[in-house]
Amino acid sequence: MDLSQKSSENVEFMIEQIKEKLRVVNVGAIKPSHFDGDMYEELRDIYEMVERKNNFSPREMQAIVEELGNLRKQ
């Protein structure tokens, strides 16, 4: 998948991968439709950071979810 291109498919892929890796319990809280292209680079940065790590502390998971919340469409 070429994540260098902004697309709704890439946003959906990254969000789903982040949720899976973090084992998000409330999957409805983070939906691809909550994000738009304006925040694509920030979302990609979060995705790449999540993909590099194997384990997350509860504090790290909370920070990531909070950052995703900050990127949501208003």
PLY file of the C-alpha trace (Angstrom):
ply
format ascii 1.0
element vertex 74
property float x
property float y
property float z
element edge 73
property int vertex1
property int vertex2
end_header
0.00 0.00 0.00
1.37 3.41 -0.99
0.73 5.60 2.03
2.45 8.58 0.42
-0.82 9.26 -1.45
-3.68 10.92 0.44
-6.79 8.81 0.01
-9.74 7.66 2.05
-8.59 4.07 1.56
-5.21 4.89 3.11
-6.86 6.68 6.03
-9.08 3.65 6.60
-6.11 1.27 6.40
-4.02 3.27 8.88
-6.88 3.68 11.38
-7.72 -0.02 11.25
-4.05 -0.98 11.72
-3.66 1.41 14.67
-6.81 0.05 16.33
-5.64 -3.53 15.84
-2.14 -2.90 17.14
-3.38 -0.99 20.19
-6.20 -3.49 20.74
-8.73 -0.68 21.02
-11.77 -1.92 22.91
-14.26 0.73 21.80
-13.68 0.43 18.05
-16.62 2.72 17.33
-14.79 5.61 18.99
-12.19 5.73 16.23
-13.60 5.52 12.73
-11.93 6.38 9.43
-14.81 8.75 8.68
-13.72 10.89 11.65
-10.59 11.97 9.78
-10.02 14.01 6.65
-7.12 14.75 4.33
-6.09 17.89 6.20
-4.55 15.80 8.97
-3.20 13.04 6.73
0.49 13.61 7.49
-0.11 13.69 11.25
-2.14 10.50 11.03
0.58 8.86 8.97
3.19 9.87 11.58
1.12 8.22 14.32
0.63 5.12 12.18
4.36 4.80 11.48
5.23 5.23 15.16
2.67 2.59 16.19
3.95 0.17 13.56
7.55 0.50 14.81
6.71 -0.51 18.38
5.73 -3.96 19.63
4.47 -3.02 23.08
2.76 0.03 24.51
2.38 1.13 28.10
-1.09 2.22 29.19
0.20 5.79 29.27
1.48 5.54 25.67
-1.81 4.06 24.49
-3.73 6.86 26.19
-1.50 9.49 24.58
-1.94 7.95 21.13
-5.72 7.79 21.47
-5.79 11.37 22.73
-3.72 12.51 19.76
-6.07 10.70 17.40
-8.92 12.50 19.12
-7.18 15.82 18.47
-6.94 14.96 14.75
-10.65 14.22 14.37
-12.78 16.41 12.15
-14.56 19.15 14.06
0 1
1 2
2 3
3 4
4 5
5 6
6 7
7 8
8 9
9 10
10 11
11 12
12 13
13 14
14 15
15 16
16 17
17 18
18 19
19 20
20 21
21 22
22 23
23 24
24 25
25 26
26 27
27 28
28 29
29 30
30 31
31 32
32 33
33 34
34 35
35 36
36 37
37 38
38 39
39 40
40 41
41 42
42 43
43 44
44 45
45 46
46 47
47 48
48 49
49 50
50 51
51 52
52 53
53 54
54 55
55 56
56 57
57 58
58 59
59 60
60 61
61 62
62 63
63 64
64 65
65 66
66 67
67 68
68 69
69 70
70 71
71 72
72 73
